[in-house]
Amino acid sequence: MLLIELNVMSAGKVSNKLVDICVNLTDNVFSGKEDSIINEAKKNNVSKMVLVGNDLNSSKEVIDLAEKFNFIATAGYHPHNAKDWNSKSYTELLSLLKKDNAKAVGECGLDFNRNFSTPEVQHKVFMEHISLAKEIDLPLFVHERDAFHQMHKILKDNIEDCKNIVVHCFTGTKNALIDYLDLGVYIGLTGWICDDRRGKHLRDFINIIPDDKLFIETDSPYLSPYISRKEPGVTSAMKHLNKPEYLVEVAKEVAKYRNQSYDYICEITYQNYLNFFEVNE
């Protein structure tokens, strides 16, 4: 068993405070609804969010939104958008990442599932993000899908020079998880674990993630935790449009399969947020 007890009380009382480390608030489905999305989340004890950029424009927007709502943001090019990288992108991102509320480089990485950008371009642009993270001394916010072996090699070769790394939205195998953990990276779990069709396998081994390397997230508006739910009250809208307020369901499911309390999951993931992103309450 690799679980590590955190001294969660040393940072003050954080019981029941939830942190969603991946919210795509600039997605078109949230346009004009940002205030209501945030307010509903807060009613469900989602007190902090990391607003994620996936290209230059969205990175600019999330930094502004983070300022408005007192959250933090990331800046980077999602691998789907790696094809849009140009000769100015590095310096443009570097400028954004110097903002006070920009706390990580990304979302960046490799996604060979649909290859909206070619693997070669994705690799090149990901390496640029790693260089950015090293230069500005910020953590890497990593996306990996169907590219584990390539990703693991890149991270292994660069881990010593990177401040911190989170592999968000982990959906892989037990062996992949073990290999990532051996590098010392953080792992983000989403509503995928609530999906009886696609995420059931995760339930057997998420308990090997050390307490001090665990994050939970919605990756909203994607990956609703209600997608396979059939109980009364679960609407079609809840199944197909994820929101930060649904992080509660992710936390409950993670607690269940780690044999830990809901409150404890809230506490350790909040503490990890403070530590990883180096933010004050």
C-alpha positions in Angstrom: 0.0 0.0 0.0 1.4 3.3 -1.1 -1.0 5.6 0.7 0.8 8.4 2.6 -0.9 10.2 5.4 -0.8 14.0 4.9 -0.7 16.4 7.8 -3.7 18.1 6.3 -4.6 20.1 9.4 -1.3 22.0 9.4 -2.6 24.3 6.7 -5.7 25.1 8.6 -9.2 23.7 8.4 -10.1 22.7 4.8 -12.7 20.1 5.5 -15.2 19.7 2.6 -13.5 22.3 0.4 -13.2 20.9 -3.1 -10.8 22.0 -5.8 -11.4 21.3 -9.4 -8.0 21.4 -11.1 -9.4 21.3 -14.7 -12.2 23.6 -15.8 -12.5 24.5 -19.5 -14.4 27.7 -18.7 -13.8 29.2 -22.2 -15.6 26.4 -23.9 -18.5 27.6 -26.1 -21.1 25.8 -24.0 -20.2 28.0 -21.0 -20.2 31.3 -22.9 -22.2 33.9 -21.1 -22.9 31.5 -18.2 -19.7 31.8 -16.4 -21.1 33.5 -13.3 -23.9 31.0 -12.9 -21.5 28.1 -13.4 -19.2 29.4 -10.7 -22.0 30.2 -8.3 -23.6 26.7 -8.6 -20.2 25.2 -8.0 -19.6 27.2 -4.9 -23.0 26.1 -3.5 -21.6 22.5 -3.8 -18.4 23.5 -1.9 -16.2 23.7 -5.0 -14.3 26.6 -3.6 -11.4 26.8 -6.0 -10.8 26.0 -9.6 -7.9 25.9 -12.1 -9.0 27.4 -15.3 -7.2 25.7 -18.2 -6.0 27.3 -21.4 -5.7 25.2 -24.6 -4.4 27.8 -27.1 -3.2 31.4 -27.0 -6.6 33.0 -27.0 -8.2 30.7 -24.4 -5.1 31.1 -22.2 -5.5 34.9 -22.3 -9.2 34.5 -21.5 -8.7 32.1 -18.6 -6.2 34.4 -17.0 -8.7 37.2 -17.1 -11.5 35.0 -15.8 -9.2 33.7 -13.0 -8.6 37.3 -12.0 -12.3 38.0 -12.0 -13.3 35.0 -9.9 -10.1 34.8 -7.7 -9.0 31.5 -9.2 -5.8 30.5 -10.9 -5.1 29.6 -14.5 -2.8 27.7 -16.9 -1.5 28.8 -20.3 -0.6 26.5 -23.1 -1.5 24.7 -26.3 -3.5 21.5 -26.0 -2.0 18.8 -28.3 -5.1 19.1 -30.5 -4.1 22.7 -31.1 -0.4 22.1 -31.5 -0.7 22.7 -35.2 -1.5 26.4 -34.4 1.9 26.9 -32.8 4.1 29.5 -34.6 7.3 31.4 -34.2 5.8 33.8 -31.8 4.0 31.3 -29.6 6.8 30.8 -27.1 7.3 34.4 -26.3 3.6 35.1 -26.2 3.0 32.3 -23.7 6.0 33.3 -21.7 4.5 36.8 -21.3 1.2 35.3 -20.2 2.9 32.9 -17.7 4.4 35.9 -15.9 1.0 36.9 -14.7 0.5 36.5 -11.0 -2.5 34.1 -11.4 -0.8 31.9 -14.1 0.4 28.9 -12.1 1.2 26.2 -14.6 2.3 25.5 -18.2 -0.4 23.7 -20.2 -2.6 22.0 -21.0 0.0 20.4 -23.1 1.2 17.0 -24.1 0.4 14.2 -26.5 -2.9 12.9 -27.8 -2.6 10.2 -30.5 -6.2 9.1 -30.2 -7.5 11.4 -33.1 -4.3 13.2 -34.1 -5.9 16.6 -34.8 -2.3 17.7 -34.9 0.3 15.2 -36.3 2.3 13.3 -33.7 5.5 15.0 -34.9 4.0 18.4 -34.4 2.6 17.5 -31.0 6.0 16.2 -29.9 7.8 19.4 -31.0 5.3 21.7 -29.3 5.3 19.7 -26.1 9.0 20.0 -25.9 8.6 23.8 -26.3 6.2 23.7 -23.3 8.8 21.8 -21.2 11.3 24.5 -22.1 8.9 27.1 -21.0 8.2 25.4 -17.7 12.0 25.1 -17.0 12.6 28.8 -18.0 9.8 30.2 -15.8 10.0 27.6 -13.1 6.3 26.6 -13.2 4.7 23.1 -13.1 3.6 21.3 -16.2 -0.1 20.5 -16.7 0.0 17.4 -18.9 -2.5 15.7 -21.2 -1.8 12.2 -22.5 -4.1 9.9 -24.4 -3.0 6.8 -26.3 0.6 8.0 -26.1 1.8 6.6 -22.8 5.2 5.2 -23.9 6.2 8.3 -25.7 5.0 10.5 -22.8 6.7 8.5 -20.2 10.1 8.6 -22.0 9.8 12.4 -22.4 8.9 13.0 -18.7 11.6 10.6 -17.5 14.2 12.5 -19.6 13.1 15.9 -18.2 11.7 15.2 -14.8 14.8 16.4 -12.9 14.6 19.9 -14.5 10.8 20.3 -14.1 9.4 21.9 -10.9 6.3 19.6 -10.8 4.1 17.7 -13.2 0.5 16.5 -13.1 -0.8 14.0 -15.6 -4.4 15.1 -15.6 -7.5 13.0 -16.5 -5.7 9.7 -16.1 -7.6 6.9 -17.8 -4.8 4.3 -18.4 -3.7 1.0 -17.1 -2.4 0.0 -13.7 1.1 -0.5 -15.2 1.0 3.0 -16.7 -0.1 4.4 -13.4 2.7 2.7 -11.6 5.3 4.0 -14.1 4.0 7.5 -13.8 4.0 7.4 -10.0 7.6 6.1 -10.1 8.5 9.4 -11.8 6.9 11.3 -8.9 4.2 13.0 -10.9 0.8 13.9 -9.6 -2.3 12.2 -11.0 -5.7 13.7 -11.8 -8.9 11.6 -11.7 -12.1 12.7 -13.5 -15.7 11.5 -13.8 -14.3 8.7 -16.0 -14.1 6.7 -12.8 -17.9 7.0 -12.5 -18.5 5.5 -16.0 -19.4 1.9 -15.8 -18.6 1.4 -19.5 -15.2 3.1 -19.8 -13.8 3.7 -16.3 -14.6 0.7 -14.3 -11.0 -0.7 -14.5 -9.7 2.3 -12.7 -11.6 1.4 -9.5 -9.3 -1.6 -8.9 -6.1 0.3 -8.5 -6.6 4.1 -7.8 -5.8 3.2 -4.2 -2.1 2.9 -5.1 -1.9 6.7 -5.8 -0.2 8.2 -2.7 -2.3 10.7 -0.8 0.1 13.5 -1.6 0.0 12.9 -5.4 -3.8 12.8 -5.9 -6.0 15.4 -7.6 -9.7 15.3 -8.6 -11.1 17.2 -11.5 -14.2 17.5 -13.8 -12.5 18.4 -17.1 -15.8 20.1 -17.6 -17.7 20.4 -19.9 -16.5 16.9 -20.8 -16.6 13.6 -19.0 -19.8 13.9 -16.9 -19.8 11.6 -13.9 -23.5 10.9 -14.6 -22.9 9.5 -18.1 -23.8 5.9 -17.1 -26.1 6.7 -14.2 -29.7 5.4 -14.4 -31.1 6.5 -11.0 -34.1 8.8 -10.9 -33.3 12.5 -11.2 -30.4 12.1 -13.5 -31.3 14.0 -16.7 -30.0 13.8 -20.2 -28.4 17.2 -19.7 -26.5 16.0 -16.6 -25.2 13.1 -18.6 -23.9 15.1 -21.5 -22.9 18.5 -20.0 -20.4 18.3 -17.2 -20.1 21.2 -14.7 -17.7 22.0 -11.9 -20.5 21.5 -9.4 -20.4 17.7 -10.3 -16.9 17.4 -8.7 -18.8 16.2 -5.6 -19.6 13.0 -7.5 -16.0 12.4 -8.5 -14.9 12.9 -4.9 -17.5 10.4 -3.6 -16.5 7.8 -6.1 -12.7 8.3 -5.5 -13.3 8.0 -1.8 -15.3 4.8 -2.2 -12.7 3.0 -4.2 -9.7 4.2 -2.1 -11.5 3.2 1.1 -11.2 6.7 2.5 -13.8 9.2 3.7 -15.2 11.9 1.5 -13.9 14.5 3.9 -10.4 13.0 3.8 -10.4 13.2 -0.1 -11.5 16.8 0.2 -8.7 17.6 2.6 -5.8 15.9 0.9 -6.7 17.2 -2.6 -7.1 20.7 -1.3 -3.7 20.5 0.4 -2.1 19.1 -2.8 -3.6 22.1 -4.7 -1.9 24.5 -2.3 1.4 22.6 -2.5 1.6 21.9 -6.3 0.5 25.3 -7.5 2.2 27.2 -4.6 -0.9 29.2 -3.7 -2.1 30.7 -0.4 -5.6 30.2 0.8 
